[in-house]
């Protein structure tokens, strides 16, 4: 079963140790085209290839709402996390909750999903630290609705 891509409203932003700042959907980080890697995969490859670090990572909406993970940036340090303010890795994923019924004979056909029918649709930025993970969940249908989860690290 294949699903068709649909346009999301919540996108990532990343600042790097060389002073560059990138936004998903702009410049080299536009949507997937011609079988290329996803924008976030291209960002991670760029960071690795140029031996850079991500100094700030977050999610934004075109309405101006931006939420950052705790990071190297002194602007965003949080006292409680200050000793571990630098994530050792990052992750980005999208979570969709929808009901889809597919008959066995249609299992190889492309499924057209309608975002208006999703029960929930979230974009998630994750900072991975030595002993825990911090996740920011932002609702695609209502960017003012967001959640933060602090979870144990995956060991």
N, C-alpha and C positions, 0 to 999 in steps of 0.2 A: 504494500500500500504506500503510495507516494502522496505527500500533501503539498499543496501549492503555497509558496511563500506569501505573506501578507505584510503590509507596511505597519511597523510599530511606531509609537509616538515617543516612547522613552528611549533615549540613546545615551551612550557612554561618552565621557570626556576624560582625557588623560594628559597630565603635564609630565614632562620628562626632565631628567637631570641636566640636559643640554639647553634647557629653556624653552623647548618647543611645547606647544599644546595642540592636541588633536581632538577632533570631534567626529563621532560616528556620523556618517551620512555626508561628510564634507571632504573635498580633496581626494586624497588617496584612499580614504576610508568610507567611500560610498558603498552602497549595497553590493551584494554578491553579483558578479556578472561573468558570464562565459566560463563557469566552472571554477572561478578563482576562489581562494580561501575567503572565509568570512572577514569582515572588517576587524573584529577583535583578534582573530588569528594573524592577520597581517600586521596589526600593531605589535603583538607579542614577538613576532618574527623580526620586525624592525628594531625593537628594543634589544633583543638578543644579538642580532647581527652587528649593531653599532655599540655594543657593550654599554648600554644606558640603563638607568633605573627609572621606574615610575615614581614620581614624587607626590602625585596627587591623582586619585582615581574616583570617579563618581558618575552619577546619572543626572541627566538634564532633560527638560521639556522645553519646547519652543516658547512657552509662555513665560520663561525665565526661571522656573523652579529648578534648582540644582541642589543635589544632596551628595556630599563627599564622604568617602570612607576616611577614618583617621589615617594620617599619612605623615611623610617626612616634613611637609610644609609646617612652619611654625605657626601659621595662621590657623591651622586646624588641630593643633595638639590638644588633647583632652587629658587633664591631670591623671585620671585613673589609668589611662592607657599609655602615658608618657614613656614609661620604660620599654614598652613594646609598640611604639607608635609607627614602626616601620614594618609593613607586611612583608613576608618573605615570598609571597606569590599572590596572584589575583585570578579571579574567575568571573565570568559573566555568563548568565543563562537566562532563558525566558521560560516561564511556566504558564501553560494554558490548561484550563479545566473545561472540557467540552465532551458532550456525548456524541459518538459517531457509531452508526450501525453500518456494517459492511458485510455483504453476503460473500461466501467463499469464492463465487465466480467473479466478483468484482474486486478481489483483494489485490490484484496487480494493476488496477486502474488508478488514475490520479483522483484524489478526493479534493473537492473544493470546500474549504472551510470558510464560514462567514464569521468574522470577528464579532459581529453584533450578537451572535448566538452563544458566545463563550460565557460560561458561568463566572470565570475569573481569568484574568490575563495580566501577568506580572513580568516586569523586567527586574533582574536581580544582579547586583554587583556584590562580589564577595572578596574580602581581604582575608588572606590566610596568614595567621601568625604562628609562632612556635607552639603555643598551648591552646589556641582557640581560633575560631573563624568568626568574622563579623559580616553579616549579610544585610544589605539594604534592599528591601522589596518595594517597588513603586508600581502602583496600579496603572495599567495602560489606559483604562477608561476614565480614571479620575486621578491625575497626577498629584493632587493634594492628599490622596490616601496613600500613606507609606508606612512601612514597618521596619524595625531593626531587630535582627536576631543575633544573639551571641551563642555560638555552639561550640562543643568540644572539637578539638582538631581531629582529623581523620588520620589515625596512626595505624 
